[in-house]
Amino acid sequence: MARDDRPYVARDDWSHQARDDWSERAGASGRMGSMTAGTPPSPTEQRETPHRSGFACFVGRPNAGKSTLTNALVGTKVAITSNRPQTTRHTVRGIVHRPDAQLVLVDTPGLHKPRTLLGERLNDVVRTTWAEVDVIGFCLPADQKLGPGDRYIATELAGIKKTPKIAIVTKTDLVESKQLAEQLIAIDRLGTELGFEWAEIVPVSAVGDKQVGLLADLLVPLLPEGPTLYPEGDLTDEPEQVMVAELIREAALEGVRDELPHSIAVVVEEMLPREDRPADRPLLDIHANLYIERPSQKGIIIGPKGRRLKEVGTKSRKHIEALLGTPVFLDLHVKVAKDWQRDPKQLRKLGF
């Protein structure tokens, strides 16, 4: 793809008005970018193209749409999502299989100013991850102006010289074309101010499935040549117990008070097939504990007469059964692990 020193905004189906707004503003600043994504390769060129495989990580502030985008690219749910910040607490790998490439997406926790030992460890996970991947995707929501948190992350990215960086403008379905164009310009200028150039600037909507495929097309050429890393059909390398615990936590996050989401942790203690069940009627017994930090939080999770905990079990069980392909009996208990986010021993026990 031919490139010069001007910004490149990749698109295939975002609105003509947004492109016109971008063109007018970018042209006025002397940094007019190409508005086309290039000509797709012919079948012959595709066959001659070497196979590529590698890792791309999505970074950004909490609740920037990283997990939703990961799920959209993989084509199924591999990372839990919530409108609560800091939902993701560990790296989640989603695998995109293509004839010409295998793209392994690494969804990371949101980088933030830590207030607890857990927060510090989550930030360490992010920094360790982006030091090991082949390309970094910086997710910036279209509906929020760039803030100190975005600049902080971009400043850290500027220190990573060799790894290409793509700016991914998420949640474009939430804004009008003028606001989108202003955000594109602001993101382009942010790279210039910090002394680096974005490999691409890509507006996407994971919820609206707009430009998701184009994003994959732009990530693949930045991967090294190589064979497949995972067997065909694998969509994640997450252990089943971890995915089950995450699905339970996702259900528990719905409708809780603002201060509570960070206090919830889930550990699956046991997953065993029920004995003496006929082969055509299997049942998997899953025993899991939901941990909170204070006794006063216990009633919030359980709810009046246990109704809220029952709702958590019902919602998560449906997703777990879809994930595992078998009927499930889900046994949930709520326990207190006092100030676990600040206690190194408790963090180790809970898998952090």
N, C-alpha and C positions, 0 to 999 in steps of 0.2 A: 504494500500500500504506500503510495507516494506521500511523503510528508515534507513539510518545511518548518520554519520556526514559528508558524502561527498556530493558535489553538485549534484542536480538532474536536468537534462535537458530533459524536456518533448518533445517528438516528435512523429509523426506518419508517415509523408511523406516527411520530409526535407531530403536533399540529403545525400547519403552514404559518399560522399567526405567531406561534412561539419562535419558529425559525426566522420569520421576518423581524420580530422584535430583537432576537439575538443578533441578526445580521446588522440591523441599524445601529445598535449600541456597540457591538464589537467593532464594526467598521469605523465608527466615530472615534474609537480609542486606538485605531491603527492595528487592531489585532483580529481582523476578520478571519473566521475559520471556515473550512470546508463543510458543506452541509450534506454530503453524501457519504454513504458507508462503503462505497466501493462496489465493483462488479463481482457477483458471485463467481467462483471458479467453475469452469466447465467440468463435466464428468471425467474427462481425460486428465485434467489438471488435478482433480481430486485424487485419482488413482495414483498419480505420480508424487503427490505430496507425502512426505515422510510422516509416520505416526508420531504423535506427541503425547507426553504424559507428564503430569506434575501437579503441584499444589498451588492453590490461590486462596488467600485468606481475606475475609471481610472484617474490617475494623471500623470503629466509629463510636460516637457517644452512645450511652444506653438508649434503647428504644429508637434506634435509627433505621430499623427495618432489615437488619442483617439476617435474622433467622427466617423471616418470611421470604426473603429473596433466596436464601439457600434452599428452602423447601420448593420454591417455584422452579428453580433451575434443575433440581433433582427430579421433580415431578411427583414427589410424595413427601409425607411428613417425616423428617428425620430430626428436626429441632423444634422444641416447644416454643410457642409464641404467646405473648401477653402484652397488654398495654402498660404493664408495670415495668419500670426501668430495672436493669440488671437481672432480667429473667435468666439469661444464659450464664451458667457458672463454670463451665468447662468447655474445652474445644470440642466441637461436634463436626465430624467429617461426613460430608455428603458426596456421593460419587456420581458423576455425569458420564455416561457411556456414549461415545460417538464413533462412527466408522474411522474417522481420522485422528481421534484423540480420546484420552481418558483424563477428565478434569476432576481433580479432587478438591472440593471446596471445604475450607476450614472456617466454621463460624466461631467467632471468639466472643467472650464477654465484653460488654461495653467498657471502654477506657474512661475512668472517672477519677475524681479526687477522693481517695480512700478515707474512710472514717473508722474502719475496723481492720483487724488483721485479715479477715476474709477479703475485704476490698483490696488490700495490698497484694494478696496472693492472686486474685483475679487479674489485676494489672500486670503482675509478673507473667501470668499465662499468656496475655496478649503480646507482650514484648518478646517473649521466647518464641512465640509462633511466627510473628512477622519476620524474625531473623532467619527462619528456616524455610520459607516458602519461595516460590518462583515469581509470584506477582502478588501485589497488595491491592485490594479494592477498598477504597475509603468511602463509606456510605454516609451521605449527607442528605437529610430529609429536605424535600423541596418546599415544604410548608413552614420551615423554621429558618430564620435568618442565621447566618454564620455567627457563632458566639465564641467566647473564650475557650470553651471545651474543644470546639473544632480547630481553632488556631493552635491549641496546645498539642493536639494529635498531629496536625499537619507539620508543626515544628519538629516533632520527633521523627516523622516520616522523611523530612528534608535531610536528616542525618543518615538515612539509609541510601547510599549512593547508587548501588548497582541494581537493586531490585526495582523493576518498573512499577509505577503506581497509576492506577485508574481511579478517577473520581466518579463515583456512582451516585447520581442524584435520584434518591428513592422517593416513593409516595407522590409521584407526579400527578396521580389521579385526584389529589386533594387541592390542586392549585390551578389558577387560570394561566393562560399562555404568557401574559406579561410578567407575572410573578416568577414563572419558571425561567424566562429569559434573564431576569435580574439575578436569579440565583446562579445560573450558568456563568454569567459574567463575573459575579463575586468569587466563585470558586476558581475560575481561571486566574483572576488577579491574585488570589491567595497563594497559588503556586509561584507566580512571578515574584511576589513580595518576598517569599522565603527562598528564592533562588533555585527552584527546580521546575521542570515541565511535566505536566500530566501526560502519560502515554495516550490516554483518551479521556474524554468527559462524556459520560453516558447517562441520559435521562431514562429512568425505567419506572414501571409500576408493576410490582409483583402481584398485587391484588387484581389489577386490570389486565394482567398478562401482556403488557406492552413493552416491547424491546428486550424482553428477557432472553429470547433466543439470540438476538443481536449481541447482547452482553457476552454470552458464551462464545459466539463467533470471534469476538475481539479478545477474549481471554486466551483462547487456544493458541494463537500464533506466538504468544509470549511464553509458552511452556517449552521446555527442552525436548528434543527428539528422544524417544524412548519407547519401550514396550509397555503393555498394560501393567498396572500395579495391583489391581484387584480383579477377581474372577468376574466374568460377565454375569450380570444380574444382581451383584451386590450393590446396595444403595447406600450403605453406611457400614462402618466397622465398630459401631457402638455395641457393647455387650447388651444382651437382652434385659438383664436386671437393671442396668443403668437407664435404658430407654423406658422401662416400666416405671421406675422411680420418677423419671422426669414427667411422664404423662400424669402421674398422680399429683405431682407438684403443680403442674399446669392447671389441673382442675381445682386445686386448693387455692390458687391465686385469684380465682374469679370472685369478685365481690367482697374481698377482704379490705380492711381499713388500710390507709396509706402507710402506716408504720409497720404493718405486719409482714408484707411480702418478703422482706430481707431476713425475717426471723424464721422462715419456714425452710426446713430441710427434710428430705425423704430418703429413707434407706429401706430397700427390699431385703428382708431377713431370710426369706425362704421362698423357693418356687419348686413345687413338687407335684407330679401327677397324682391324682387321687387313686388310692389303691382300690382294687375290687370293682373297678368300673368296666362295663363292657367295651369292647374295642370300638364300637360305633357310637359310643356316648362318653368320650373322654372328658375329664374335668381337671383343670390345673388349679391347685391351691396356691395362692400368693399371700404371704404375710408381710406386711410393711408397717413401718413406724413413721409417723409424721412428728418431727421434732420442732419445738418452739422454745423460746428463750426464757419465758416467765410464766408462772402458774396462771397469771391473770389472762394470758392469751389462750389458754386451753379452752375456755368457754366460747371464745369467738370461733375457733376452728370447729368445735363439736356442734355448737348451735343449740337452740332450745330443743330439749328431748332428743338430741342427737341428729336433728334433721339436716343440719349443714354437712356433717361428716358423711351422712348417708348420700347426699347429693354428690359430694366429691367422689365417693365410691362408684356411684351409678355412672357419672360422666366419664370417669377415667377407665372404668371397666370396658365400656364400649370401644374405646380407642385401643386398649390393651388386647382385647379379643381380635380386633381387626389386624393389629400388629402381629400377633402370635398365631392367628388362624385356628384358635381353639377356645371353647367355653372356659370361663374363668370364675373361680370363687375368690373374691377379694376381701381379705381381712385386714382392716385398718385400725391402728391404735395411735393415740396422741400422747407424746411424752415430752417432758421438760428437760432440756439440756441447757442449764443456766449459762447465759451469755456466751453461747457456743461460737459466735462470730469473732470473739476476742480471745478465745482459749485455744492455744495450740494443740492440746491433747484432744479436745472435743473436735476440732477441725480435722485432725487425722482420723478420728473415729468415724466422722461423717464423710470421709473421702476427699477432703481438700488438702 
